[in-house]
Amino acid sequence: MDEDTQAYDATLESIKGDIYDLTGVSIMQDADTYKSTYDVLKDISEVWDKLTDKERAGTLEALFGKRQANVCLCV
């Protein structure tokens, strides 16, 4: 739900699909519960070395956005 409008926001659904398509990692613990950020990043770290450069870039952009993806690489 969008905090301002209280309307359904499909952004998270899109991110969920993008992350899974790029990495094979689900951000869902079960049908109704999202994993913690720590668990999602931990799971992604386990497959990171197997991803192509394009998949890595797409994953960072999906997780952090276009501008913040570059910041994440510096950490």
C-alpha positions in Angstrom: 0.0 0.0 0.0 1.2 3.5 -0.8 1.6 5.4 2.4 0.3 8.6 1.0 -2.7 7.5 -1.0 -3.4 4.1 0.7 -3.8 2.6 -2.7 -2.3 -0.6 -3.9 1.3 0.0 -5.1 2.6 -2.6 -7.5 6.2 -1.5 -7.2 7.0 -4.2 -4.6 5.4 -6.9 -6.8 7.6 -5.7 -9.7 10.8 -5.7 -7.6 9.9 -9.2 -6.2 9.7 -10.6 -9.8 12.8 -8.7 -11.0 14.9 -10.0 -8.1 13.8 -13.5 -8.6 14.3 -13.4 -12.4 17.8 -12.0 -12.0 19.1 -14.0 -9.1 16.7 -16.9 -8.5 16.3 -15.6 -5.0 12.8 -15.1 -3.6 12.2 -12.2 -1.2 9.3 -14.0 0.3 9.5 -16.3 3.3 6.0 -17.7 2.6 3.0 -16.5 0.6 2.2 -13.7 3.1 5.6 -12.8 4.7 8.6 -11.0 3.2 12.1 -12.0 4.3 14.1 -9.6 6.2 16.5 -7.3 4.3 19.4 -9.2 5.9 18.1 -12.6 4.7 17.5 -11.3 1.2 21.0 -9.8 0.9 22.5 -12.9 2.4 20.7 -15.2 -0.1 21.8 -13.0 -3.0 25.4 -13.0 -1.7 25.4 -16.8 -2.1 24.7 -16.6 -5.8 26.4 -13.3 -6.6 29.6 -14.8 -8.1 27.4 -16.8 -10.5 25.6 -13.8 -11.9 26.6 -12.0 -15.1 27.5 -8.3 -15.0 24.2 -7.5 -16.5 22.3 -9.5 -13.8 24.4 -7.9 -11.1 23.6 -4.4 -12.4 19.9 -5.2 -12.7 19.8 -6.6 -9.2 21.5 -3.6 -7.7 19.2 -1.3 -9.5 16.1 -3.2 -8.5 17.2 -3.2 -4.8 18.6 0.3 -4.5 17.4 2.3 -7.5 19.4 3.8 -10.3 21.3 6.4 -8.4 21.9 4.4 -5.2 23.1 1.3 -6.9 26.5 3.0 -7.5 26.7 3.9 -3.8 26.1 0.3 -2.9 29.1 -0.8 -5.0 31.4 1.4 -3.1 30.6 -0.1 0.3 
